[in-house]
Amino acid sequence: MKMSHTNKLAGLGAVGLAMLAMTGCMGTKYLSEGITEEGRVQIENVKFPELDDAWQNEGQFPNSENLAKIKPGILKDELYQLIGRPHFSEAQHAREWDYIMKFYMPDDTVKVCQYKVIFDKDYRGQEFYWHPAADCPPQPAPAPAPVAQPVPVVVQAPAPIKERINLGADALFKFDKWQPENMLPQGRAELDELAAKLRQYQDMGETRIIITGHTDRFGDDMYNMNLSQLRAQTVRSYLVNLGVHPASMIAIGAGESQPVKECSTKEPRKVQIDCLQPNRRVTLDVTVTQD
């Protein structure tokens, strides 16, 4: 028997339900436009609320492992267990939830980010967005170098393996697309081969993989940031399905901010698009700390 959404939320606890009921009384304000029954929305229609409108504007420091568990199809009560209730006036029947996430930076400052979940008609999370203006989520700080202890005989560990892998977005996806069903055969073949290589790395030791999506300069900043983020997430999900450990990978979007090639703006658009092809890419920065 399919459990109703109300019954699913019953497990959130009396405090969580009380807060959700309070926010429900305040009314749900839909910021993003054109959310479909399947939980899809055009990137240009994704809107974020003002931070000052949050009922809990101090936000939270999320657990990185819990964030990595958030995937399409997640229920609201599952989302609640992982990252808590939303920080804005969005009740249990809202089609979008907004959060304020905080991260410690290497210089001990705190970076504030906004995170949005879009739900389908059955209130399952389907799309996930970071506010592009804040360059979120921040890349994890490198682990501090171990301090060698004075011992008569020092056995040095093998040096970490570091590799950058570049995948052309034009080979991975159809133009302006990011969904798994719009991946190209050549891109799937490259990822299949890459997954085998990453599994070998994981057998050698602790592995950290940062997957970054990049676009060219055509299109506005927010559109490019979200497109690059979604492509990176699709690549991550594909590799997870092929056996690469999910905890070893994070997916981020850089938009058009890190070009590797500059092209004249005076050329015809077709010539510019061809020239800027190296900028449309997905990069993987792999670090393996050998056992």
Beta strands, then each sheet from edge to edge (+ up, - down):
strand 1: 74-75
strand 2: 96-104
strand 3: 110-119
strand 4: 124-130
strand 5: 161-168
strand 6: 205-214
strand 7: 249-253
strand 8: 281-290
sheet 1: 1+ 4- 3+ 2-
sheet 2: 5+ 8- 6+ 7+
end
